[in-house]
Amino acid sequence: MEILVVDDEQLALDNMLLSIEKLNIDANVYGFKRVSDALECAYKHKIDIAFLDIEMRSVSGVELARDLKKMYPDINIIFTTGYSEYTLDALDMHASGYILKPITVNKIKKEIDDLRYKMGDALVKSKFRIVTFGNFAVYDGDTPIKFKYRKSLEVIAYLVDRNGTFASNGELIAALWEDDSDYEGRISYLNNIRADLKNTLTDLGYDDVVIRQRGHLAIDVKKVSCDYYDYLDGNKEAARSYHGEYMSQYSWAEITNGSLMRDLKKI
């Protein structure tokens, strides 16, 4: 898949390119400040998706979109702009999408997930990957996800262990802190963790991985890749990857590990 990004502001262009990179899309991405360079690239490569800033100094994004559609009628045009008054221009062009700046990973992901002209299997969907056998870890593709708070990772681990069922604030506090004498302080810390999870995952385009309800959290098991879930589904490769260790760094995980150990002895 070929993606073109055009914005005559260098900072905006760099932010757009970095945001697309974070989505782990199997694509060649070309970024340009000058319209002439973008058109030259489009002549050489069959562009599937074009992210175009509408208000540029030399040529508007709408004019550039018209030229691109003459070359590739089924191109997906996604306009980016800091001004909402250009919405009608985007509609007149039958654009695939419209992103109001500031650009975020999540905004880009939502537009790419709902293209006017579908890319078939060319687009790689989110790769929120979870490893539970051995030490617990979460990955964005192959890159470990880093949270502001160490216990944010443990909250994810606990939700994974719950296998999609909701955990209340009280349950999380009991699991994360053996001493819950300072309950109000723990609630305040847990609220910070919830904010950390939301901000970090939204930034990476995974805002729908954790389901939030008042005073409760759960993992959406359909939105993640996880060795433990594969094991429960009878995946033989996942079963072979279990060697008696499950979320080794967390004492509360020993109950599930004991169950896995008993299953292992039966095999």
MIDO-80510 format. One record per residue (C-alpha): residue number from 1; residue in three letters; x, y, z. Coordinates in steps of 0.25 Angstrom, whole numbers, plus 2048, in hexadecimal, padded with zeros to 3 digits. Layout:
<recs>
n:NUM res:ALA u:X v:Y w:Z;
...
</recs>
This chain:
<recs>
n:1 res:MET u:800 v:800 w:800;
n:2 res:GLU u:805 v:80E w:7FD;
n:3 res:ILE u:802 v:81A w:805;
n:4 res:LEU u:804 v:829 w:802;
n:5 res:VAL u:805 v:834 w:80C;
n:6 res:VAL u:806 v:842 w:808;
n:7 res:ASP u:807 v:84E w:812;
n:8 res:ASP u:80F v:85B w:80F;
n:9 res:GLU u:811 v:85C w:81E;
n:10 res:GLN u:81D v:854 w:822;
n:11 res:LEU u:819 v:851 w:831;
n:12 res:ALA u:80B v:84D w:82C;
n:13 res:LEU u:811 v:844 w:821;
n:14 res:ASP u:81B v:83D w:82B;
n:15 res:ASN u:80F v:83B w:835;
n:16 res:MET u:807 v:835 w:82A;
n:17 res:LEU u:812 v:82B w:826;
n:18 res:LEU u:815 v:827 w:834;
n:19 res:SER u:806 v:825 w:837;
n:20 res:ILE u:805 v:81C w:82B;
n:21 res:GLU u:812 v:814 w:82F;
n:22 res:LYS u:80C v:811 w:83D;
n:23 res:LEU u:800 v:80A w:836;
n:24 res:ASN u:809 v:7FE w:831;
n:25 res:ILE u:803 v:7FF w:823;
n:26 res:ASP u:809 v:7F7 w:818;
n:27 res:ALA u:80B v:802 w:80E;
n:28 res:ASN u:815 v:80B w:808;
n:29 res:VAL u:813 v:819 w:80D;
n:30 res:TYR u:818 v:826 w:805;
n:31 res:GLY u:817 v:834 w:80C;
n:32 res:PHE u:819 v:841 w:804;
n:33 res:LYS u:818 v:850 w:807;
n:34 res:ARG u:818 v:854 w:7F9;
n:35 res:VAL u:80C v:850 w:7F0;
n:36 res:SER u:815 v:84E w:7E3;
n:37 res:ASP u:81D v:844 w:7EB;
n:38 res:ALA u:810 v:83D w:7EF;
n:39 res:LEU u:80B v:83C w:7E1;
n:40 res:GLU u:818 v:837 w:7DC;
n:41 res:CYS u:817 v:82C w:7E6;
n:42 res:ALA u:809 v:829 w:7E2;
n:43 res:TYR u:80D v:827 w:7D4;
n:44 res:LYS u:818 v:81C w:7D8;
n:45 res:HIS u:80F v:815 w:7E2;
n:46 res:LYS u:800 v:811 w:7E2;
n:47 res:ILE u:7FB v:819 w:7EF;
n:48 res:ASP u:7F1 v:812 w:7F7;
n:49 res:ILE u:7EF v:81C w:802;
n:50 res:ALA u:7F2 v:82B w:802;
n:51 res:PHE u:7F2 v:833 w:80E;
n:52 res:LEU u:7F2 v:842 w:809;
n:53 res:ASP u:7F2 v:84F w:811;
n:54 res:ILE u:7E7 v:857 w:80B;
n:55 res:GLU u:7ED v:865 w:80D;
n:56 res:MET u:7FB v:866 w:807;
n:57 res:ARG u:802 v:872 w:802;
n:58 res:SER u:804 v:86E w:7F3;
n:59 res:VAL u:7F9 v:865 w:7F0;
n:60 res:SER u:7ED v:861 w:7F8;
n:61 res:GLY u:7EB v:852 w:7FD;
n:62 res:VAL u:7DE v:852 w:7F5;
n:63 res:GLU u:7E5 v:856 w:7E8;
n:64 res:LEU u:7F0 v:84B w:7EB;
n:65 res:ALA u:7E5 v:841 w:7EE;
n:66 res:ARG u:7DE v:844 w:7E0;
n:67 res:ASP u:7EB v:841 w:7D9;
n:68 res:LEU u:7EE v:834 w:7E1;
n:69 res:LYS u:7DF v:82F w:7DE;
n:70 res:LYS u:7E2 v:831 w:7CF;
n:71 res:MET u:7EE v:828 w:7D0;
n:72 res:TYR u:7E7 v:81E w:7DA;
n:73 res:PRO u:7D8 v:81F w:7DA;
n:74 res:ASP u:7D7 v:815 w:7E6;
n:75 res:ILE u:7E1 v:81C w:7EF;
n:76 res:ASN u:7DD v:81F w:7FD;
n:77 res:ILE u:7DE v:82E w:800;
n:78 res:ILE u:7DF v:832 w:80F;
n:79 res:PHE u:7E0 v:840 w:811;
n:80 res:THR u:7E7 v:846 w:81D;
n:81 res:THR u:7E5 v:855 w:822;
n:82 res:GLY u:7E4 v:85E w:82E;
n:83 res:TYR u:7D7 v:864 w:829;
n:84 res:SER u:7C9 v:85E w:829;
n:85 res:GLU u:7C4 v:867 w:81E;
n:86 res:TYR u:7CA v:85E w:813;
n:87 res:THR u:7C0 v:852 w:816;
n:88 res:LEU u:7B8 v:856 w:80A;
n:89 res:ASP u:7C4 v:855 w:801;
n:90 res:ALA u:7C7 v:847 w:806;
n:91 res:LEU u:7B9 v:843 w:804;
n:92 res:ASP u:7B9 v:848 w:7F5;
n:93 res:MET u:7C6 v:841 w:7F2;
n:94 res:HIS u:7BF v:834 w:7F8;
n:95 res:ALA u:7CB v:833 w:801;
n:96 res:SER u:7CD v:826 w:809;
n:97 res:GLY u:7CF v:82E w:816;
n:98 res:TYR u:7D2 v:83B w:81D;
n:99 res:ILE u:7DB v:83D w:829;
n:100 res:LEU u:7DB v:84A w:831;
n:101 res:LYS u:7E8 v:84D w:837;
n:102 res:PRO u:7EF v:84B w:840;
n:103 res:ILE u:7F2 v:83D w:83A;
n:104 res:THR u:7F2 v:831 w:843;
n:105 res:VAL u:7F5 v:822 w:840;
n:106 res:ASN u:7E7 v:81F w:844;
n:107 res:LYS u:7E1 v:829 w:83A;
n:108 res:ILE u:7E9 v:823 w:82F;
n:109 res:LYS u:7E5 v:815 w:833;
n:110 res:LYS u:7D7 v:818 w:833;
n:111 res:GLU u:7D7 v:81D w:825;
n:112 res:ILE u:7E0 v:812 w:81F;
n:113 res:ASP u:7D7 v:808 w:825;
n:114 res:ASP u:7CB v:80E w:81E;
n:115 res:LEU u:7D0 v:811 w:810;
n:116 res:ARG u:7C7 v:814 w:804;
n:117 res:TYR u:7CF v:80A w:7FB;
n:118 res:LYS u:7D3 v:7FE w:803;
n:119 res:MET u:7E1 v:7F9 w:803;
n:120 res:GLY u:7DD v:7EA w:805;
n:121 res:ASP u:7E8 v:7E3 w:80E;
n:122 res:ALA u:7F3 v:7ED w:80B;
n:123 res:LEU u:7F0 v:7F5 w:818;
n:124 res:VAL u:7F6 v:7EE w:824;
n:125 res:LYS u:7EC v:7F0 w:830;
n:126 res:SER u:7F0 v:7F4 w:83E;
n:127 res:LYS u:7FB v:7EB w:844;
n:128 res:PHE u:7F9 v:7EC w:853;
n:129 res:ARG u:801 v:7E0 w:857;
n:130 res:ILE u:801 v:7DA w:865;
n:131 res:VAL u:80B v:7D0 w:86A;
n:132 res:THR u:807 v:7C9 w:877;
n:133 res:PHE u:80F v:7BC w:877;
n:134 res:GLY u:81C v:7C0 w:87F;
n:135 res:ASN u:81C v:7CF w:883;
n:136 res:PHE u:810 v:7D7 w:87F;
n:137 res:ALA u:812 v:7E1 w:874;
n:138 res:VAL u:80A v:7E9 w:869;
n:139 res:TYR u:80F v:7ED w:85C;
n:140 res:ASP u:80B v:7F7 w:851;
n:141 res:GLY u:80E v:7ED w:845;
n:142 res:ASP u:81D v:7EA w:84A;
n:143 res:THR u:81F v:7F6 w:852;
n:144 res:PRO u:81D v:7F5 w:862;
n:145 res:ILE u:812 v:7FF w:866;
n:146 res:LYS u:817 v:808 w:871;
n:147 res:PHE u:80E v:80E w:87B;
n:148 res:LYS u:810 v:81A w:885;
n:149 res:TYR u:80D v:811 w:891;
n:150 res:ARG u:813 v:804 w:893;
n:151 res:LYS u:806 v:7FF w:899;
n:152 res:SER u:7FE v:803 w:88C;
n:153 res:LEU u:804 v:7F6 w:886;
n:154 res:GLU u:800 v:7EE w:892;
n:155 res:VAL u:7F2 v:7F3 w:890;
n:156 res:ILE u:7F2 v:7EE w:881;
n:157 res:ALA u:7F7 v:7E1 w:886;
n:158 res:TYR u:7EC v:7DF w:891;
n:159 res:LEU u:7E2 v:7E3 w:886;
n:160 res:VAL u:7E8 v:7D8 w:87D;
n:161 res:ASP u:7E7 v:7CE w:888;
n:162 res:ARG u:7D8 v:7D1 w:88A;
n:163 res:ASN u:7D6 v:7CD w:87B;
n:164 res:GLY u:7CC v:7D8 w:877;
n:165 res:THR u:7C4 v:7D9 w:884;
n:166 res:PHE u:7C4 v:7E7 w:88B;
n:167 res:ALA u:7CC v:7EA w:897;
n:168 res:SER u:7C8 v:7F4 w:8A1;
n:169 res:ASN u:7D1 v:7FE w:8A8;
n:170 res:GLY u:7D0 v:7F7 w:8B5;
n:171 res:GLU u:7D5 v:7EA w:8AE;
n:172 res:LEU u:7E0 v:7F1 w:8A7;
n:173 res:ILE u:7E5 v:7F8 w:8B4;
n:174 res:ALA u:7E5 v:7EA w:8BB;
n:175 res:ALA u:7ED v:7E4 w:8B0;
n:176 res:LEU u:7F7 v:7EF w:8AE;
n:177 res:TRP u:7F9 v:7F2 w:8BD;
n:178 res:GLU u:7F9 v:7E8 w:8C8;
n:179 res:ASP u:7F8 v:7F4 w:8D2;
n:180 res:ASP u:7EB v:7FB w:8CF;
n:181 res:SER u:7EB v:803 w:8DC;
n:182 res:ASP u:7EC v:810 w:8D4;
n:183 res:TYR u:7E0 v:80E w:8CB;
n:184 res:GLU u:7DE v:81C w:8C7;
n:185 res:GLY u:7EC v:81D w:8C3;
n:186 res:ARG u:7EC v:811 w:8BB;
n:187 res:ILE u:7DF v:816 w:8B4;
n:188 res:SER u:7E6 v:822 w:8B0;
n:189 res:TYR u:7F2 v:81A w:8AB;
n:190 res:LEU u:7E9 v:811 w:8A3;
n:191 res:ASN u:7E2 v:81D w:89D;
n:192 res:ASN u:7F0 v:822 w:898;
n:193 res:ILE u:7F3 v:814 w:893;
n:194 res:ARG u:7E5 v:814 w:88B;
n:195 res:ALA u:7E9 v:821 w:885;
n:196 res:ASP u:7F7 v:81C w:881;
n:197 res:LEU u:7F0 v:810 w:87B;
n:198 res:LYS u:7E7 v:818 w:873;
n:199 res:ASN u:7F1 v:822 w:86E;
n:200 res:THR u:7FC v:818 w:86A;
n:201 res:LEU u:7F2 v:80F w:863;
n:202 res:THR u:7EB v:81A w:85C;
n:203 res:ASP u:7F8 v:81F w:857;
n:204 res:LEU u:7FC v:812 w:851;
n:205 res:GLY u:7EE v:810 w:84B;
n:206 res:TYR u:7E9 v:805 w:855;
n:207 res:ASP u:7DF v:80E w:85C;
n:208 res:ASP u:7D5 v:802 w:85B;
n:209 res:VAL u:7DD v:7F7 w:861;
n:210 res:VAL u:7D9 v:7FB w:86F;
n:211 res:ILE u:7CA v:7FC w:872;
n:212 res:ARG u:7C7 v:807 w:87C;
n:213 res:GLN u:7BB v:808 w:885;
n:214 res:ARG u:7B9 v:810 w:892;
n:215 res:GLY u:7C1 v:809 w:89C;
n:216 res:HIS u:7C5 v:7FD w:893;
n:217 res:LEU u:7CE v:7F9 w:888;
n:218 res:ALA u:7CF v:7ED w:87F;
n:219 res:ILE u:7D8 v:7E9 w:873;
n:220 res:ASP u:7D1 v:7E7 w:866;
n:221 res:VAL u:7D6 v:7D9 w:862;
n:222 res:LYS u:7D2 v:7DA w:854;
n:223 res:LYS u:7DC v:7E6 w:852;
n:224 res:VAL u:7E9 v:7DF w:856;
n:225 res:SER u:7F2 v:7D4 w:853;
n:226 res:CYS u:7F6 v:7CC w:85F;
n:227 res:ASP u:7FD v:7BF w:861;
n:228 res:TYR u:7F4 v:7BC w:86D;
n:229 res:TYR u:7E7 v:7BE w:866;
n:230 res:ASP u:7ED v:7B5 w:85A;
n:231 res:TYR u:7F0 v:7AA w:864;
n:232 res:LEU u:7E2 v:7AB w:869;
n:233 res:ASP u:7DD v:7A9 w:85B;
n:234 res:GLY u:7E5 v:79D w:859;
n:235 res:ASN u:7F0 v:7A2 w:851;
n:236 res:LYS u:7FB v:798 w:851;
n:237 res:GLU u:806 v:7A2 w:84E;
n:238 res:ALA u:802 v:7AA w:85A;
n:239 res:ALA u:801 v:79E w:863;
n:240 res:ARG u:810 v:79A w:85F;
n:241 res:SER u:814 v:7A8 w:863;
n:242 res:TYR u:810 v:7A6 w:872;
n:243 res:HIS u:81B v:7A1 w:87A;
n:244 res:GLY u:815 v:7A2 w:888;
n:245 res:GLU u:816 v:7B1 w:88A;
n:246 res:TYR u:80A v:7BB w:888;
n:247 res:MET u:80C v:7CA w:88B;
n:248 res:SER u:817 v:7C6 w:894;
n:249 res:GLN u:819 v:7D4 w:89A;
n:250 res:TYR u:80B v:7D4 w:8A1;
n:251 res:SER u:808 v:7CC w:8AD;
n:252 res:TRP u:7F8 v:7CD w:8AA;
n:253 res:ALA u:7FB v:7C5 w:89D;
n:254 res:GLU u:7FF v:7B9 w:8A5;
n:255 res:ILE u:7F1 v:7B4 w:8A5;
n:256 res:THR u:7EF v:7B4 w:896;
n:257 res:ASN u:7FD v:7AE w:894;
n:258 res:GLY u:7FA v:7A2 w:89E;
n:259 res:SER u:7EE v:79F w:895;
n:260 res:LEU u:7F7 v:7A0 w:888;
n:261 res:MET u:801 v:797 w:88F;
n:262 res:ARG u:7F6 v:78C w:892;
n:263 res:ASP u:7F2 v:78D w:883;
n:264 res:LEU u:800 v:78B w:87F;
n:265 res:LYS u:802 v:77E w:888;
n:266 res:LYS u:7F5 v:778 w:881;
n:267 res:ILE u:7FC v:77A w:873;
</recs>
